[in-house]
Amino acid sequence: MKKRVLTIKEAAKLIDGLTEFRIRQLCISGQLPCFKAGRKYLISEDKLYEVVLGESVSKNEIGGDVVA
């Protein structure tokens, strides 16, 4: 399974009700694990769901691709 890395803009589009500003705040405060590549914050899709939903979530539960 390939891990996806998202920009702040991509992460905000992925989750309704979460703005780019809020995701950036979470990154800066350390609440959302991320790393910087140049000026961009890059976020693991798995970590984003863990932080926002409060638990580890499989892609099947969020409407992603089914991996057998």
LODO-479426 format. One line per field, with one value per residue: residue in three letters; residue number from 1; x, y, z of N, C-alpha, C in turn. Coordinates in Angstrom, 3 decimals, padded with zeros to 6 digits. Example, Ala and Ser with C-alpha at 12.3 -4.5 7.8 and 13.67 -1.06 7.14 Angstrom:
BEGIN
rest [Ala | Ser]
nr [1 | 2]
nc1 [013.190 | 012.850]
nc2 [-005.690 | -002.250]
nc3 [007.800 | 007.080]
cac1 [012.300 | 013.670]
cac2 [-004.500 | -001.060]
cac3 [007.800 | 007.140]
cc1 [013.200 | 012.900]
cc2 [-003.300 | 000.030]
cc3 [007.800 | 007.870]
***
This chain:
BEGIN
rest [Met | Lys | Lys | Arg | Val | Leu | Thr | Ile | Lys | Glu | Ala | Ala | Lys | Leu | Ile | Asp | Gly | Leu | Thr | Glu | Phe | Arg | Ile | Arg | Gln | Leu | Cys | Ile | Ser | Gly | Gln | Leu | Pro | Cys | Phe | Lys | Ala | Gly | Arg | Lys | Tyr | Leu | Ile | Ser | Glu | Asp | Lys | Leu | Tyr | Glu | Val | Val | Leu | Gly | Glu | Ser | Val | Ser | Lys | Asn | Glu | Ile | Gly | Gly | Asp | Val | Val | Ala]
nr [1 | 2 | 3 | 4 | 5 | 6 | 7 | 8 | 9 | 10 | 11 | 12 | 13 | 14 | 15 | 16 | 17 | 18 | 19 | 20 | 21 | 22 | 23 | 24 | 25 | 26 | 27 | 28 | 29 | 30 | 31 | 32 | 33 | 34 | 35 | 36 | 37 | 38 | 39 | 40 | 41 | 42 | 43 | 44 | 45 | 46 | 47 | 48 | 49 | 50 | 51 | 52 | 53 | 54 | 55 | 56 | 57 | 58 | 59 | 60 | 61 | 62 | 63 | 64 | 65 | 66 | 67 | 68]
nc1 [000.845 | 000.583 | 001.808 | 000.269 | 001.192 | 000.290 | -000.302 | -001.027 | -003.221 | -004.350 | -005.037 | -006.988 | -009.015 | -009.721 | -011.024 | -014.072 | -015.012 | -012.612 | -010.209 | -007.554 | -006.067 | -006.526 | -005.393 | -002.742 | -002.208 | -002.400 | -000.190 | 001.971 | 001.745 | 002.377 | 000.510 | -000.389 | 001.412 | 003.977 | 006.114 | 008.503 | 009.085 | 011.020 | 009.157 | 006.759 | 004.380 | 004.178 | 002.002 | 001.196 | -001.317 | -002.540 | -001.847 | -003.183 | -005.907 | -005.878 | -005.398 | -007.515 | -009.865 | -009.428 | -008.614 | -007.132 | -007.799 | -009.049 | -008.776 | -011.049 | -013.134 | -013.369 | -014.110 | -012.199 | -009.939 | -010.362 | -008.297 | -007.032]
nc2 [-001.175 | 002.170 | 005.063 | 008.210 | 011.594 | 014.800 | 018.217 | 021.258 | 022.475 | 020.342 | 018.639 | 020.166 | 020.175 | 017.559 | 017.033 | 018.018 | 021.108 | 021.708 | 024.093 | 025.545 | 027.326 | 026.367 | 023.794 | 024.478 | 025.779 | 023.582 | 022.117 | 023.878 | 024.097 | 021.556 | 019.619 | 018.202 | 015.873 | 016.593 | 017.508 | 019.800 | 020.824 | 022.785 | 025.627 | 024.469 | 022.653 | 019.237 | 016.531 | 013.403 | 011.355 | 009.355 | 010.120 | 012.551 | 011.764 | 010.300 | 012.309 | 014.156 | 012.601 | 011.275 | 008.658 | 005.618 | 004.998 | 002.961 | 002.945 | 001.887 | 002.613 | 005.300 | 005.637 | 005.117 | 003.420 | -000.083 | -002.418 | -005.560]
nc3 [000.000 | -000.863 | 000.694 | 001.162 | 000.831 | 001.760 | 000.801 | 002.609 | 001.401 | -000.078 | 002.029 | 003.338 | 001.421 | 001.492 | 003.912 | 005.055 | 006.502 | 007.664 | 007.548 | 005.517 | 007.054 | 009.693 | 009.565 | 009.097 | 011.535 | 013.274 | 012.411 | 012.981 | 015.752 | 016.509 | 016.954 | 014.796 | 013.191 | 010.909 | 008.128 | 006.765 | 003.462 | 001.888 | 001.724 | 002.155 | 004.088 | 004.659 | 004.962 | 006.334 | 005.043 | 006.568 | 009.210 | 009.326 | 009.328 | 011.719 | 013.652 | 013.217 | 013.350 | 015.647 | 016.008 | 014.767 | 011.431 | 008.873 | 005.271 | 004.150 | 005.830 | 005.373 | 002.814 | 000.894 | -001.403 | -001.695 | -000.304 | -000.690]
cac1 [000.000 | 001.374 | 001.455 | 000.078 | 001.623 | -000.566 | -000.024 | -002.097 | -004.383 | -004.953 | -005.628 | -008.207 | -010.036 | -010.072 | -011.889 | -015.024 | -015.031 | -011.256 | -009.638 | -006.101 | -005.542 | -006.575 | -004.410 | -001.442 | -002.076 | -002.131 | 001.196 | 002.887 | 001.663 | 002.874 | -000.597 | -000.473 | 002.769 | 004.225 | 007.482 | 008.579 | 009.917 | 011.075 | 008.181 | 005.511 | 004.183 | 003.688 | 001.285 | 000.808 | -002.779 | -002.917 | -001.737 | -004.253 | -007.137 | -005.727 | -005.533 | -008.832 | -010.931 | -009.088 | -008.300 | -006.594 | -008.924 | -008.668 | -009.348 | -012.389 | -014.099 | -013.509 | -014.508 | -011.035 | -009.812 | -010.350 | -007.062 | -007.183]
cac2 [000.000 | 003.385 | 006.130 | 009.505 | 012.788 | 015.878 | 019.601 | 021.814 | 022.702 | 019.037 | 018.141 | 020.942 | 019.724 | 016.180 | 016.973 | 019.123 | 021.851 | 021.984 | 025.083 | 025.563 | 028.047 | 025.481 | 022.727 | 025.119 | 025.971 | 022.270 | 021.768 | 024.755 | 023.791 | 020.205 | 018.687 | 017.386 | 015.572 | 016.951 | 017.952 | 020.890 | 020.695 | 024.183 | 026.422 | 023.712 | 021.616 | 017.993 | 015.798 | 012.035 | 011.214 | 008.523 | 010.933 | 013.550 | 011.119 | 009.959 | 013.515 | 014.775 | 011.698 | 010.817 | 007.229 | 005.051 | 004.695 | 002.335 | 003.613 | 001.348 | 003.347 | 006.679 | 005.643 | 005.015 | 002.194 | -001.310 | -003.153 | -006.914]
cac3 [000.000 | -000.990 | 001.635 | 000.515 | 001.539 | 001.291 | 001.164 | 003.438 | 000.534 | -000.363 | 003.273 | 003.591 | 000.470 | 001.834 | 005.093 | 005.126 | 007.759 | 008.129 | 006.633 | 005.365 | 008.211 | 010.866 | 009.373 | 009.309 | 012.988 | 013.868 | 012.071 | 013.704 | 017.188 | 016.747 | 017.170 | 013.590 | 012.739 | 009.514 | 007.893 | 005.801 | 002.268 | 001.469 | 002.473 | 002.258 | 005.099 | 004.081 | 006.002 | 006.004 | 005.020 | 007.718 | 010.429 | 009.275 | 009.791 | 013.137 | 014.472 | 013.048 | 013.790 | 016.987 | 016.068 | 013.535 | 010.557 | 007.614 | 004.097 | 003.892 | 006.642 | 004.909 | 001.411 | 000.016 | -002.178 | -000.917 | -000.541 | -000.160]
cc1 [000.891 | 000.880 | 001.324 | 000.548 | 000.888 | 000.003 | -001.171 | -003.364 | -005.105 | -005.655 | -006.942 | -009.337 | -010.568 | -011.084 | -012.768 | -014.957 | -013.657 | -010.586 | -008.120 | -005.460 | -005.476 | -005.548 | -003.004 | -001.189 | -001.730 | -000.692 | 002.181 | 002.911 | 002.197 | 001.774 | -000.784 | 000.952 | 002.919 | 005.705 | 007.457 | 009.522 | 009.956 | 010.137 | 006.878 | 005.534 | 003.617 | 003.184 | 000.949 | -000.722 | -003.256 | -002.901 | -002.826 | -005.551 | -007.053 | -005.970 | -006.949 | -009.944 | -010.639 | -008.781 | -007.702 | -007.762 | -008.409 | -009.344 | -010.749 | -013.458 | -014.329 | -013.807 | -013.341 | -011.039 | -009.759 | -009.091 | -007.196 | -005.876]
cc2 [001.238 | 004.445 | 007.437 | 010.614 | 013.960 | 017.241 | 020.080 | 022.003 | 021.389 | 018.471 | 018.861 | 020.518 | 018.340 | 016.097 | 018.212 | 019.787 | 022.165 | 022.907 | 024.940 | 026.238 | 027.135 | 024.355 | 023.281 | 025.340 | 024.655 | 021.830 | 022.569 | 024.424 | 022.403 | 019.188 | 017.749 | 017.128 | 015.880 | 017.261 | 019.009 | 020.516 | 022.084 | 024.990 | 025.668 | 022.734 | 020.398 | 017.100 | 014.400 | 011.934 | 010.402 | 009.320 | 011.989 | 012.956 | 010.749 | 011.176 | 014.063 | 013.895 | 011.089 | 009.345 | 006.793 | 004.576 | 004.051 | 003.065 | 003.115 | 002.143 | 004.762 | 006.761 | 005.588 | 003.707 | 000.991 | -002.074 | -004.514 | -007.459]
cc3 [000.000 | -000.013 | 000.857 | 001.430 | 000.907 | 001.644 | 002.038 | 002.614 | 000.230 | 000.869 | 003.572 | 002.650 | 000.848 | 002.971 | 005.157 | 006.495 | 008.326 | 007.109 | 006.550 | 006.583 | 009.433 | 010.750 | 009.606 | 010.805 | 013.686 | 013.605 | 012.905 | 015.200 | 017.521 | 016.999 | 015.983 | 013.104 | 011.247 | 009.353 | 006.813 | 004.671 | 001.650 | 002.344 | 002.714 | 003.422 | 004.381 | 005.204 | 005.500 | 006.066 | 006.225 | 009.013 | 010.478 | 009.806 | 011.270 | 014.025 | 014.406 | 013.605 | 015.157 | 017.116 | 014.753 | 012.677 | 009.284 | 006.464 | 003.792 | 004.635 | 006.144 | 003.423 | 000.440 | -000.739 | -001.251 | -001.302 | 000.115 | 000.324]
***
